[in-house]
Amino acid sequence: MQRRDFIGMCAAGAALSLNPALAANLKPHFYARVQLTDELRQPLRAAQLAPNRNYIFNYPYAATPCFLLNLDRPAQQPVLLATEQGGQYEWPGGVGPNHSIVGYSAICAHRLSYPTRQISFIAYRDQAGPTRLARGHVIHCCSEHSEYDPATGARVVGGPAPQPLATIVLEYDAASDALYAVGTLGGEMHDQFFAKYGFKLALEYGEKRAQQPVTGTAVVSELSSYCKQQVRC
């Protein structure tokens, strides 16, 4: 999907809205166009993404983690969503051969929990967890049990989160089966994230590198290899 196509889709969806008060008014925030690669830094092909498995990469900054998911079903239906501040935007659906590949910020919209190299309290799960608080087919954060539906723009379906996870705008090249991250859509949490974890991130990434924009390529890893422990709840 080219940038102009994505913007056109958003505009068309807003124009067709039956309620003018719900028209989308937030546009994508474009960053560098970054090609996604595997851990060997070879171009990642959509066919390599196993369904219902957690993949992670950093974008648009060196220290801001994102989920890349290949759902087990198409996610083609546009969804009208809103940020905590009331901004409206239209999530256009998934990309790839089956429209099943989606990308989202991995920073929880409630308490800013995120996957670290040591532990992750937030992840997609295709099956219900060991407690009644965790359903299946959602991105679940065990910090406060916020749940997001990745098939409908990461809208909030449970817990205290005040808004959906920010969408990572993806482009898909059918000729090469390649994937690119080009921007975000929805409620970014980057300022709050760096304000809360700035000291920790500076120690991990270096004082200047944590907030350095990602350019060129971004490495995609399975969450199971990215962090040492995944909390299940």
N, C-alpha and C positions, 0 to 999 in steps of 0.2 A: 504494500500500500504506500503510495507516494504521499508526501506531506499535503499537497494540494487536494488529493483524493480524500484524505482523512478530514481535512477542514471542511471540504464540500459535504461529506457525509454528516458531520456534526451540524452544519447549517441547514441541510435538508431535513434532518430529524427535528430540529427546533422549529422549522417552518411548518411542519406537519402536526405539531403538537396541538391537541384540541383545546387546551387551556393556555391562552397567551401568557398568563401569569407564571406558567411553568416553563417558559421558553429558556433554553440553555443560553447562558451569558458568559461562561468561562471557556476560553480557548486553550488549546494545548500550549504548554511552555516548552519550546524547542531548545535543546542543548546540542552538543556535537552529535553527529551521526556516527555511531559506534558499532562496528561489526562484532557479533558475539562469536567467541571461539571456544574450543574445548580446552582441557587442561594442558594439552601439548601445544596450545596456541595455533591450532589449525582451525580453519573456518568451521563453525558448528553448523551442521545440517539439521533441519527440523526433524528428519527421520531418525536422528539419534536420540531424541527426547522420549524416554519411556513414559507411558501414560501414568498419571497419578503419583509421580515421583517429584520430590522437592529438589529443585535446582536453584542455585543462588549466584548472583553476580553483583558487582558494585557499579552504581550509576545513579545520578549523573556526576557524583563526586567519588573520590577514591575510597571514602569511608562510609558511604551510604549504601546499605545492602538492599537487594531486590530479589523477589521471587520470580522464577520462570517456570511455568507449569504447562504441561500438555494434559489437558483434561480428557476424560474418557468419553466425551460427547462434544458435539459442536456447541460453540457459544456465539451465536450469530445475531441474536435479538438485541437491538439497541436498547439501552436502559437509561432513563433520566435519573440523575443522582444529585445530591446536594452536599456541600461542605458544611462544617459546623457554623461558619459565618453566613450561610444562606446562599452562597454562590451555586448556580445551577450549571450542570454540564451533562453532556450525553456520552455515555460509554458506548463505543461502536461495535464491540464484540471482539472475538478472537481472530487470530491470523493463522496462516499456514494452510496446508492442503485441505484440512477438515475444519478450519476455523476454530480449532480447539486450543491453540497456544495463546497464553495470556501472560502478562507481566504486571507485577505490582510492587510497590515499595514494601520492604519487609520491616518497616518501622511501625509498630502498633500505634494507632491513632489515639489510644487512651493514655497509657503511661510510658510510651516510647520504648517499650521492650523491643529488642531486635536480636538477630542471631550474631553471636560473637564466636571467636575461634574456640572458646572454652565451652560454651553452653548456649542452647537456644530454647526459649520458652514459647516461641511462635513458629508454626509450621502448618502446611497443608496436610490434611488427613482424609483419606478416602473411606475410612471406616470409623465408627464411633469409638471413643476412647473408653478407658476402664471405668469411668464414672458417668453418671447421668448428665453431667454438665457439658460433655463433649460429644457432639453429634458428628456424623460423617459428611464428607464432601464439602468441608469448609476449611478455611484458614483459621486456626484456633490459637489464641494466646492464653497460655496457662497462668499468666501473671494475675489477670482479673477476669478471665473467661470471656473475653470479647471474641466474637465469631464473625467471619466475613465470607460471603459466597463468591468464589472466584468466577463462577459462570454468569454472574450478573453484575460485573463491575466491582467486585469486592464490597458490595453493599453490606451494611451491618445487619446480621440476622440474630444476634444474641449478645448479651453482655453490655457493659457500660460505654463502649466506644462511641464517640459523638459524630463520627463521619466514616465513610469508606476509606480503605487504604488508597493512597494515590496510585493511579494507573501509570505504568510505564508504557509509553507509546511505542509500539513495535512496527517495523516494516518487514515484509517477507518478499524475497526474490524467488519467484517460482522457477526461474531458469536454473538457478544454482542451489535451490533449497536452503538459502542462507537467511539469517535473521539479523536485524539491526535494531538497536535502541536509538530513538531519535528525540525523546522528550518525555514530559510528564503531563498528566491531566488530572485535575481535581485538587484536593487539599494537600499540598506539600507540607511536610513536617521538618524540613531541613534546618530551618533557623532554630526551632526548639530543640532539635536533636543535637546540634553542635553546641548550643548553650548549656544543655544538661550534661553532655558527655565529652565536652571539649578537652578537658585535661586528660581523661582516659584515652581518648582517640589520639591526642598528641603523643602520648607515650608509645602507643601501638604503631602509629603510622609515621610519626615525625610531626613536628610542630606545624609545618606548612603543607605537608602532603595530604593530610586528612581532608581538607577542603579544596584540594586541587581538582579541577574538572577532569573527567575521564575523556580521553580522545583516542581515536584510532581503533582500538579493540578493547574488549572486556572479556575476561576469562569466566566461563560458566563452570561451576563445580556442583556436584551433588552435595546436598546439605549434610549427608552422613559423613562425607570426607572433609567438608569445610569446618565443622565444629566437632568437638570431642563427645559432647553429650546432648541429647535431645530430651527435654522433659516431656513426659506423657502424663496427661491428666484426664 
